[in-house]
Amino acid sequence: MKIGELSEKSGRTDRTLRFYEELGLLVPASRTKGGFRLYDGSALVRIHWISRLQELGFSLPEIKDFLTEIQGNPNAPGMMGDLRAAYAAKLADTRATLARLQALEAELAASLDYLDTCKTCAPATHKTACRACREDDHAEKEAPAMVAAVHSPSPTG
């Protein structure tokens, strides 16, 4: 397929695909007599792989270095071992990120739960009254850190 068809199938622009080629991340299977790039199905697989690595936080130069390192191994078992080790490390990082995000999600949900009980204040209530709120729902709960921090004294008073 020509670059336009590959672009359409992959969701990447022609310019992006040419840039991948400049970096050595994508190689046409052949060229026509007129010099047009021709790609086979493996190009779509490579583009998907590049996209997934970018989603994992790799920059294009890092992907190029990674590919060069992996392909630099002289034998298939070694190459797959290197790939496995890199993916295992990235999986551990991803799981740690997910755990941090889940903790943040729980903290935000608790803050919103707490703040939902604040709807009973009169519209003209001054913000300093929040520190002394005695609403039944708040009397039993300590304000979550993401709410309590707003009430902390600030340098500007």
Backbone as CSV, one residue per row, in Angstrom:
resi,resn,N_x,N_y,N_z,CA_x,CA_y,CA_z,C_x,C_y,C_z
1,MET,0.849,-1.177,0.000,0.000,0.000,0.000,0.893,1.238,0.000
2,LYS,0.414,2.287,-0.633,1.158,3.543,-0.666,0.969,4.267,0.657
3,ILE,1.748,5.312,0.864,1.753,6.016,2.145,0.381,6.621,2.470
4,GLY,-0.360,7.073,1.478,-1.686,7.637,1.723,-2.645,6.608,2.295
5,GLU,-2.597,5.395,1.769,-3.457,4.326,2.267,-3.020,3.901,3.676
6,LEU,-1.708,3.836,3.876,-1.198,3.502,5.207,-1.605,4.577,6.208
7,SER,-1.532,5.816,5.789,-1.941,6.932,6.637,-3.410,6.787,7.033
8,GLU,-4.247,6.482,6.047,-5.677,6.333,6.307,-5.954,5.161,7.254
9,LYS,-5.290,4.042,7.025,-5.522,2.848,7.847,-4.963,2.989,9.260
10,SER,-3.879,3.738,9.390,-3.216,3.855,10.694,-3.706,5.036,11.523
11,GLY,-4.349,6.003,10.862,-4.782,7.200,11.577,-3.653,8.190,11.811
12,ARG,-2.553,8.003,11.135,-1.403,8.913,11.215,-1.312,9.692,9.907
13,THR,-0.752,10.883,9.973,-0.602,11.685,8.757,0.567,11.171,7.925
14,ASP,0.550,11.514,6.647,1.675,11.164,5.774,2.975,11.716,6.346
15,ARG,2.886,12.943,6.837,4.080,13.604,7.382,4.634,12.824,8.578
16,THR,3.743,12.350,9.455,4.180,11.570,10.605,4.866,10.291,10.150
17,LEU,4.282,9.628,9.168,4.872,8.379,8.672,6.232,8.620,8.039
18,ARG,6.382,9.714,7.332,7.699,10.053,6.761,8.708,10.344,7.872
19,PHE,8.233,10.989,8.932,9.107,11.261,10.077,9.543,9.953,10.742
20,TYR,8.608,9.015,10.897,8.963,7.694,11.433,10.046,7.057,10.568
21,GLU,9.911,7.221,9.265,10.910,6.660,8.357,12.260,7.351,8.539
22,GLU,12.253,8.673,8.666,13.502,9.420,8.893,14.215,8.930,10.148
23,LEU,13.426,8.616,11.189,14.008,8.139,12.443,14.436,6.678,12.380
24,GLY,14.036,5.979,11.338,14.364,4.570,11.213,13.377,3.667,11.931
25,LEU,12.234,4.213,12.317,11.223,3.420,13.011,10.315,2.666,12.047
26,LEU,10.229,3.149,10.822,9.348,2.554,9.825,10.123,2.470,8.521
27,VAL,10.085,1.303,7.899,10.825,1.098,6.660,9.850,0.569,5.604
28,PRO,9.784,1.245,4.454,8.914,0.734,3.405,9.386,-0.656,2.963
29,ALA,8.427,-1.496,2.586,8.782,-2.837,2.097,9.501,-2.730,0.758
30,SER,9.107,-1.734,-0.037,9.744,-1.505,-1.333,9.347,-0.123,-1.840
31,ARG,9.830,0.171,-3.033,9.459,1.421,-3.700,9.081,1.098,-5.137
32,THR,8.167,1.908,-5.652,7.783,1.734,-7.049,8.899,2.293,-7.928
33,LYS,8.785,2.064,-9.240,9.777,2.618,-10.178,9.789,4.138,-10.093
34,GLY,8.636,4.703,-9.742,8.529,6.154,-9.615,9.002,6.672,-8.262
35,GLY,9.423,5.784,-7.361,9.964,6.196,-6.068,8.941,6.263,-4.943
36,PHE,7.707,5.857,-5.228,6.698,5.869,-4.174,6.975,4.756,-3.164
37,ARG,6.792,5.096,-1.892,6.961,4.102,-0.838,5.811,3.092,-0.894
38,LEU,6.138,1.830,-0.699,5.127,0.787,-0.607,5.324,0.050,0.713
39,TYR,4.234,-0.101,1.433,4.278,-0.731,2.756,3.433,-1.995,2.747
40,ASP,3.807,-2.938,3.591,2.991,-4.138,3.755,2.294,-4.069,5.114
41,GLY,1.585,-5.122,5.482,0.824,-5.143,6.732,1.663,-4.975,7.981
42,SER,2.950,-5.324,7.895,3.793,-5.184,9.085,3.975,-3.717,9.485
43,ALA,3.783,-2.804,8.526,3.903,-1.377,8.839,2.800,-0.954,9.807
44,LEU,1.599,-1.497,9.622,0.503,-1.174,10.547,0.811,-1.683,11.950
45,VAL,1.390,-2.863,12.024,1.777,-3.421,13.323,2.821,-2.531,13.981
46,ARG,3.797,-2.074,13.216,4.865,-1.217,13.751,4.286,0.112,14.220
47,ILE,3.389,0.697,13.451,2.780,1.986,13.821,1.980,1.835,15.110
48,HIS,1.250,0.745,15.234,0.497,0.478,16.467,1.466,0.357,17.647
49,TRP,2.557,-0.338,17.463,3.571,-0.514,18.504,4.145,0.844,18.925
50,ILE,4.458,1.677,17.953,4.979,3.019,18.248,3.962,3.804,19.063
51,SER,2.709,3.741,18.655,1.640,4.463,19.365,1.527,4.001,20.813
52,ARG,1.566,2.701,21.025,1.441,2.163,22.381,2.631,2.593,23.242
53,LEU,3.831,2.572,22.682,4.997,3.010,23.451,4.903,4.497,23.783
54,GLN,4.371,5.286,22.851,4.178,6.705,23.145,3.169,6.879,24.280
55,GLU,2.118,6.073,24.286,1.133,6.141,25.369,1.764,5.769,26.705
56,LEU,2.804,4.947,26.664,3.517,4.569,27.886,4.521,5.637,28.318
57,GLY,4.651,6.693,27.518,5.520,7.794,27.901,6.844,7.859,27.161
58,PHE,7.060,6.976,26.198,8.298,7.023,25.418,8.220,8.145,24.388
59,SER,9.310,8.864,24.215,9.411,9.830,23.126,9.855,9.059,21.875
60,LEU,9.726,9.659,20.712,10.153,8.977,19.488,11.654,8.662,19.502
61,PRO,12.522,9.581,19.941,13.941,9.207,20.019,14.184,8.044,20.989
62,GLU,13.426,7.987,22.083,13.573,6.868,23.017,13.105,5.563,22.379
63,ILE,12.054,5.634,21.585,11.579,4.441,20.885,12.640,3.973,19.894
64,LYS,13.253,4.927,19.216,14.314,4.573,18.266,15.465,3.884,18.996
65,ASP,15.897,4.454,20.112,16.983,3.846,20.896,16.589,2.465,21.396
66,PHE,15.362,2.337,21.860,14.844,1.063,22.354,14.869,0.019,21.242
67,LEU,14.376,0.396,20.070,14.350,-0.516,18.937,15.767,-0.917,18.527
68,THR,16.670,0.044,18.492,18.058,-0.230,18.127,18.695,-1.193,19.131
69,GLU,18.434,-0.960,20.414,18.977,-1.822,21.463,18.430,-3.244,21.355
70,ILE,17.123,-3.354,21.191,16.488,-4.667,21.105,16.995,-5.421,19.878
71,GLN,17.018,-4.737,18.732,17.446,-5.395,17.500,18.957,-5.634,17.455
72,GLY,19.681,-5.009,18.375,21.133,-5.195,18.418,21.542,-6.528,19.011
73,ASN,20.615,-7.220,19.622,20.923,-8.528,20.189,21.096,-9.516,19.036
74,PRO,22.160,-10.298,19.050,22.455,-11.164,17.906,21.539,-12.382,17.737
75,ASN,20.765,-12.726,18.771,19.913,-13.909,18.618,18.500,-13.633,19.112
76,ALA,17.555,-14.415,18.599,16.136,-14.210,18.904,15.825,-14.376,20.390
77,PRO,16.321,-15.429,21.067,16.001,-15.551,22.493,16.508,-14.358,23.308
78,GLY,17.676,-13.872,22.970,18.221,-12.705,23.669,17.394,-11.458,23.404
79,MET,16.982,-11.293,22.149,16.170,-10.137,21.778,14.826,-10.177,22.517
80,MET,14.204,-11.332,22.544,12.917,-11.453,23.237,13.091,-11.296,24.752
81,GLY,14.221,-11.743,25.284,14.510,-11.559,26.707,14.650,-10.083,27.050
82,ASP,15.354,-9.348,26.190,15.501,-7.901,26.402,14.140,-7.211,26.336
83,LEU,13.334,-7.626,25.368,12.001,-7.049,25.206,11.147,-7.355,26.432
84,ARG,11.220,-8.588,26.901,10.457,-8.998,28.080,10.865,-8.190,29.300
85,ALA,12.151,-8.004,29.501,12.641,-7.245,30.658,12.159,-5.794,30.599
86,ALA,12.208,-5.195,29.417,11.754,-3.808,29.265,10.256,-3.705,29.536
87,TYR,9.490,-4.647,29.022,8.043,-4.629,29.233,7.687,-4.909,30.694
88,ALA,8.423,-5.791,31.343,8.162,-6.091,32.759,8.396,-4.840,33.607
89,ALA,9.466,-4.107,33.315,9.748,-2.869,34.053,8.649,-1.839,33.806
90,LYS,8.208,-1.720,32.559,7.157,-0.753,32.230,5.830,-1.160,32.869
91,LEU,5.560,-2.464,32.954,4.344,-2.940,33.605,4.361,-2.582,35.090
92,ALA,5.506,-2.737,35.739,5.620,-2.374,37.155,5.376,-0.866,37.338
93,ASP,5.956,-0.056,36.463,5.734,1.398,36.510,4.261,1.736,36.287
94,THR,3.640,1.068,35.329,2.232,1.315,35.010,1.346,0.953,36.190
95,ARG,1.634,-0.171,36.826,0.846,-0.586,37.988,1.015,0.395,39.149
96,ALA,2.213,0.908,39.336,2.443,1.897,40.395,1.672,3.186,40.088
97,THR,1.671,3.588,38.828,0.920,4.775,38.422,-0.574,4.571,38.647
98,LEU,-1.074,3.393,38.283,-2.491,3.088,38.510,-2.836,3.143,39.996
99,ALA,-1.976,2.617,40.838,-2.226,2.636,42.285,-2.285,4.078,42.791
100,ARG,-1.358,4.926,42.318,-1.370,6.340,42.719,-2.659,7.017,42.239
101,LEU,-3.061,6.736,41.011,-4.274,7.340,40.474,-5.520,6.841,41.198
102,GLN,-5.545,5.569,41.581,-6.691,5.043,42.333,-6.770,5.681,43.717
103,ALA,-5.623,5.924,44.348,-5.617,6.598,45.649,-6.117,8.035,45.491
104,LEU,-5.691,8.695,44.427,-6.155,10.056,44.161,-7.657,10.060,43.879
105,GLU,-8.128,9.072,43.136,-9.559,8.957,42.856,-10.353,8.820,44.159
106,ALA,-9.879,7.982,45.065,-10.573,7.784,46.349,-10.561,9.072,47.167
107,GLU,-9.447,9.783,47.144,-9.351,11.033,47.892,-10.285,12.099,47.315
108,LEU,-10.365,12.159,45.998,-11.288,13.114,45.365,-12.740,12.752,45.668
109,ALA,-13.069,11.471,45.615,-14.441,11.034,45.910,-14.804,11.375,47.354
110,ALA,-13.884,11.140,48.290,-14.145,11.469,49.699,-14.316,12.976,49.873
111,SER,-13.529,13.750,49.170,-13.641,15.206,49.250,-14.993,15.675,48.709
112,LEU,-15.399,15.105,47.591,-16.699,15.477,47.024,-17.841,15.055,47.937
113,ASP,-17.728,13.883,48.553,-18.732,13.426,49.524,-18.871,14.442,50.655
114,TYR,-17.747,14.844,51.182,-17.711,15.808,52.280,-18.312,17.140,51.832
115,LEU,-17.886,17.584,50.653,-18.351,18.878,50.152,-19.834,18.879,49.807
116,ASP,-20.388,17.731,49.491,-21.820,17.658,49.197,-22.657,18.037,50.414
117,THR,-22.118,17.893,51.620,-22.857,18.272,52.827,-22.755,19.770,53.097
118,CYS,-21.938,20.460,52.356,-21.766,21.909,52.546,-22.866,22.719,51.861
119,LYS,-23.754,22.084,51.194,-24.790,22.795,50.443,-25.819,23.459,51.357
120,THR,-25.715,23.227,52.661,-26.708,23.779,53.581,-26.397,25.206,54.008
121,CYS,-25.199,25.696,53.743,-24.848,27.072,54.110,-25.657,28.069,53.289
122,ALA,-25.983,29.176,53.921,-26.668,30.253,53.211,-25.702,30.854,52.195
123,PRO,-26.207,31.329,51.066,-25.333,31.869,50.017,-24.411,32.986,50.489
124,ALA,-24.827,33.768,51.471,-24.018,34.903,51.915,-23.034,34.529,53.032
125,THR,-22.955,33.266,53.397,-22.055,32.845,54.475,-20.621,33.164,54.086
126,HIS,-19.901,33.832,55.010,-18.510,34.184,54.747,-17.650,32.930,54.782
127,LYS,-16.577,32.923,53.998,-15.743,31.732,53.886,-15.099,31.321,55.213
128,THR,-14.897,32.245,56.130,-14.300,31.870,57.418,-15.254,31.034,58.258
129,ALA,-16.539,31.087,57.961,-17.520,30.288,58.707,-17.330,28.798,58.441
130,CYS,-16.748,28.444,57.322,-16.515,27.025,56.996,-15.628,26.360,58.053
131,ARG,-14.707,27.113,58.587,-13.792,26.534,59.588,-14.544,26.125,60.850
132,ALA,-15.659,26.762,61.099,-16.405,26.490,62.321,-17.714,25.752,62.031
133,CYS,-17.815,25.157,60.868,-19.048,24.477,60.471,-19.398,23.394,61.484
134,ARG,-20.636,23.398,61.893,-21.102,22.418,62.879,-22.250,21.587,62.324
135,GLU,-22.353,21.530,61.022,-23.403,20.721,60.412,-23.283,19.296,60.924
136,ASP,-24.405,18.646,61.118,-24.403,17.276,61.627,-23.494,16.356,60.820
137,ASP,-23.553,16.473,59.495,-22.738,15.604,58.653,-21.250,15.864,58.827
138,HIS,-20.884,17.080,59.149,-19.468,17.407,59.316,-18.982,17.140,60.738
139,ALA,-19.862,17.212,61.692,-19.449,17.043,63.091,-18.826,15.675,63.322
140,GLU,-19.288,14.678,62.580,-18.784,13.325,62.767,-17.585,13.009,61.889
141,LYS,-17.311,13.835,60.910,-16.253,13.557,59.949,-15.145,14.598,60.039
142,GLU,-13.952,14.128,59.905,-12.833,15.056,59.767,-12.756,15.416,58.283
143,ALA,-12.497,16.663,58.006,-12.415,17.093,56.613,-11.266,16.364,55.921
144,PRO,-11.496,15.841,54.719,-10.409,15.209,53.964,-9.288,16.226,53.726
145,ALA,-8.090,15.746,53.579,-6.924,16.630,53.411,-7.108,17.625,52.266
146,MET,-7.749,17.188,51.188,-7.909,18.089,50.040,-8.936,19.183,50.300
147,VAL,-9.721,19.045,51.365,-10.643,20.095,51.776,-10.027,20.877,52.929
148,ALA,-9.473,20.167,53.902,-8.892,20.806,55.089,-7.758,21.773,54.716
149,ALA,-7.020,21.451,53.687,-5.893,22.310,53.292,-6.342,23.701,52.874
150,VAL,-7.552,23.833,52.402,-8.074,25.132,51.998,-8.259,26.027,53.208
151,HIS,-8.520,25.404,54.358,-8.748,26.156,55.578,-7.469,26.479,56.314
152,SER,-6.350,25.931,55.888,-5.064,26.212,56.529,-4.718,27.668,56.339
153,PRO,-4.074,28.253,57.333,-3.679,29.662,57.169,-2.758,29.806,55.960
154,SER,-3.004,30.805,55.167,-2.169,31.036,53.996,-1.285,32.253,54.217
155,PRO,-0.200,32.345,53.474,0.709,33.496,53.619,0.019,34.823,53.351
156,THR,-1.049,34.795,52.551,-1.719,36.072,52.204,-2.822,36.389,53.193
157,GLY,-3.037,35.503,54.185,-4.027,35.782,55.206,-5.334,35.252,54.826
